[in-house]
Amino acid sequence: MLFDALERVYTVVNGNFNADLTTLAGLKSVTAFSAAIVKRETVEIMRNKYQAFPAIGIYAIDAVTQMADGGLGGKRDSTVMVGADLVIVGTDPALVQAQIELGAEVLVKEMCERVPQGANTTFAGGLQKGSVSVTISDGYTDEQGVNYIALATVRVPIFDRDNTT
């Protein structure tokens, strides 16, 4: 359940984010950026690994589930909370903030509207009203250089139905 939900979200974001962001940025007259997308890494892990930014780290936070219908081999419904940390660095604070806002919008779209249905599982993101959260940092200056840094964290509950065999 955790593994599958994370893999599906990663596949969707990795396959669509940069193109969708470029389209939206063009419509809003904001300079687009291209982000590296990594699995199982929060912003803290990315920074400790010296990940180049802009980058998106996608990770599973937790899951709520129950025993499968009929025991082992039955179907099980779960809700998996998946997070995505988007980090953008630049020299223009206003541009970085506009980019982080657009990037967060695209992440919500990818994680909610584009998460596909699998052959044996059903996935959907953010089904309940108010279940998706987006937090955007105020931004800050990197003390090690001249870059302005902003962070957006998007959290989406992913519905997953799987067979427990």
N, C-alpha and C positions, 0 to 999 in steps of 0.2 A: 504494500500500500504506500508507504513513505517513498520507497525507491521508485515505484512506477509513477507516482504523481510528480515527483521531482524531475524524472527523465522526460516526461511529456511536456512539462512547462519549459524545461531547458530547450527541448527540440523546437518548440514553437517560437520562443524568444530568439534563439540562435538563428533560426531560419527567416525571421520576419522583422525583427526590431530595427535594424539599421535602415532597411528600405522604407518601412513605415514612418520612421522618424524623419528621413529625408523628405518624404512627401508632405508630412505635416509641417515641418519647418519651412518648406517652400511656400505653403499656403499662408503661413503666419509671418513671412518675411523675416525669419530668424536664421542665422547661420547654423547649418546642420553639423553634426559630429558623428563619428563612427566609434562604437564602443566594443571592446573585447568582452566576450561573455564567457563566464566560468561557472562550473558547478561546485556546489558544496563549499562555498567560500563567502563569508560575511565581509563587510568592509574592513574589519580588524585583521582578518586573515589576509585579505588582498594587500593591505598596507604592509603587514609584516613580511610578506613574500615579495615586496617591491613590485607589485603589479603595476604596469603602465596604465594610466588613466587617460581618457574615460574608460570605465569598465563597469560591468554588471556582474555581481555575484548572486547566484540563485541557490537557495538552500531550503531544506524542510525544517520547520520549527517544532511541530508536534502533530499528533493525530488523535482523533476521537473515533472509537469503533466499538464493536461488540463481537461476541461469538458468532460464527457463521450459522446461517439457517440450516438446521439439520446436522450440525457438527462438521467435522472435517470433510471437505469436499463440497460444502455448500457455498452459497454466495454470501459475501460480507460487504456491508456498506460502511464506508469510512469517510470522514472529513479530515483532510490533511491541510494544515496551514503551511503555505509556501511563502517564503520571503524573497525579495529581490532588492539588493542594495545597488543603487546607481551612483557612481562617483564621477564628478566632472571637475576638471582643473583648467583654469585659464587666467589670463591677465586682466580681463575686463569683467568686473563683478556683475554689472547689469546683464551682460550677455550670458555669463555662467548661470545666473538665476533664471533667465528666460529659457535656457537650454535644459536646466534641471526640471523646470515645470513641464515643458513639452515631453521630455524623456519619461517623466512619471506618468503622464497621460498615455503615452504609447505602451508603457509596461502594463498599465491597467487593461488596456485593450487586448494586448497579447495574452495576458494571464486569465482574462475573463471570457472574451469573445472568440479567441482563436484556439483555445485548448481543445484538441480533437477528441473524438470518440474512438476508442480502440476496438479491436475485433471482439475481445472477451470482456472488456470493461467499459464503463461509461464514465467519462470525465466531464466536468463542467466547473467553471470557476466563478466564485462570487454570486451564488444564486440568491442568497437572502439579502433583503434590503439592508443596507448599512453594514454589510459584512466585510467589505473591502476597506482597508485603511491605507492612507498615503501620508507620510511624514516627510517634510522637506526642512532641511537645516537652514539656519539663518546664513550659513556660509561663513568662512573665516579665511584669513590669510595664512599661508604656509610659512612658518617661521624660518624654514630652511631655504626659501627662495622667494620669488616674486609672484607666485601663483596664488590665485584665489580658488578655494575648494568649496564645493557644495555636495550634499548628500541627500538623496531621496530614498526612502525605504517604503516599498509597497508590500503589503501582506494580503494574500488572497486565500480564502478557504477553497480547496479543490475537492469536489465530490468524486469519490472513487468507489466503484463496485467491482469486486474481484471474486474469483473462485479460490478457495483455500487449499486446493490439492497441491 
